[in-house]
């Protein structure tokens, strides 16, 4: 269940399987000091060798997202520590093989630190991202109907996490830099 904190921080409660809580920290809603603390934590995230082909540098992704109006960058926290990052972007869904840019949010730059993988946090964070996108759409009136992403076919852990989060495979996409991708989609409830 997602809850909104008065500071603009969102969390998803434990799913009772011992996986813990996930919080999405919206970087654009923080003051400069709080943002600097979060970015320092992002700089400490690790990307495994098997991830490097699929994701970029987490700090660089967050800094770019802070500069672009269409992007909403988030730090993923669990247990009081940064465990990953993600970005929601409006007007860019075709980058994931979607037929148009405006009908859905693009979930991009999503990664979980190698030291935190295997605990179900990616699935929890993906669910939280979809719910966050729904709330942002309702607040801003953007008209998006869901979230789309692309995941490399050679990334079985990513594919499994997104499926567990309720995203549906919408077909193959050949536009990625790292080889064939699967376009995955989840409509808002």
N, C-alpha and C positions, 0 to 999 in steps of 0.2 A: 504494500500500500504506500503510495507516495504522499508525502506531506510537505506543505510549504512552510518554511520558517519565515519569520517577519523580516529577516535580513536578506531575503531573496535566495536562500540556500535550500536546496531540495534534497530529500533523502528517500530512500526506499528501505522499508523495514525488512528485517530478517524474514526469509521464507521458511523458517523453522527447519531447515536442513543443516543448520550449523554453519552456513556460509557467511553470516554476518550482515552488516549494514553497508550500504553504499550511499555516499553523498555526492551530489553534483554541485560543485562550487563555481558559480558564474563569474568569470574573471572581469567582465565588463561592468559588473554591479559592485565591485569592491573599490574601496578607496586606495590611493597609491601605496600606502604602507602594507595593507593586507594583500594587495596584488603582488607586491614585491616578495612577500613571504611565500605566497603560493608559487610564484615563478621560480624562486630558489628551490623549492621542493621538486618542481617539475625538472629542473636541471639535474637532479639526482636520480631521476628515473633511468632504468637500464633497459636497453633493447637487445634481445638475444640475437645471435648470429642467424638463427632461422627466421627471425622477424625482419631483419634489415631489408630484405627484398620487397617487403610489403608496406613498411611504414617509414616515415622520416624521423628526424630528430624531434623529440617531444617539445623541447623549449623553442626551437625555431618555428614549429607549427603553431604554438600558442602566441608567439610574438607576431607572426603574420596575421593570425586571426584577430588579434587585438586591433590591428590597423585597418582591417576591411569591415565596412559597415554591414555587409551581408552575412558576416560570420559571427557566431556566438560561441566563444571558447569556454570550456569547462575543465576543471581539474576534478578527477574522480578520487574521492577519499574513502577509506575504510579503516576502522579502528583508529581514527585520528591522524592518519598518515596518507599522503598522496600515493595512489597506486596506479594512476593512469591519467589519460587525457582523452578528450573528444571535442569535436566541433560540430555544431549544427549550422548549416548554411542555406540561406534562401536563394532562389533563382539560379541554382547550379545543378539540378538533378540530372541533367543530360551527361554530366561527368561520370555518372554511375550507370549509364546505359538506359536511363529512363527516357520515354518519348518526348517529354517537355520539361522545361525548367521550373515552372511556377506552381505545379499542382501538389508538390511534396517538398519536404525538407531533405537536404542531403546530409547524411551522417558521415563525416570524414575525419581523418586524423585520429582514429580510435585505436588506442593501445593500452594494454595492461602491462605494467612493469614485470620483468621476468621473475622477480622474487615473489610476486603475488599471483602468478598464474596457477591454474589447476584448482582453484578454490571456488569457482563459479562466479567470480566478480565481473567477468566480461558479460555474462548473461544478465546479471543484475543491473549492470551499468547500461546495457543496451535497452533493457526495459525502461529504466529511468529516463534515458534519452528520448525515447518515444513519448513518454508521458510529459516530459519537459517541453518537447516540441508541440504537443497538443495544447498545453497551457499557454505557451508563447503565442501560438496561432489564435487562441481565444482572446488573449489580452491585446494583441496587435491587429487582429482582424485580417490576417494575411490570406486566408482562404485555403491553406494547404490541407490536404486530406490524410496525410500520413508521412512516413519517413522511408527513404530509400538509401541504400548503400551498395557498394560493390566490394566483393571479397575475392581474393585470388583463389583460383581452383586448387593451388598447391598449399593452401592454408586450411587444413582440416579442422584445426582447433577453432579458428575463427568461424568457419562454416557451422560447426556444431554449436558454438555459443549463440550465434545469431538465430539458428533454428530453435534452440531452447527458449530464446527470448520472444519467439512468436513471429519472426520475420519469415516470409515465404519466398522461395526461389522463383524469380520471375524470368529466368532465362540467362543465356550466355551473353557476355559483353566482351568484345575484343579490343576495346579502346584503352585499356590500362597499360602502363609502362612496363609492368612486370609479367606480362602474359595474360592468358584468358582469365576473365573474372566471372563471377556469378552476381547478377543483380538481385538484391533481396529487398523486400518491401513489407511494411506493416502499416495498415490503416489505423487511424485513431478509432477508439471504441465509440 
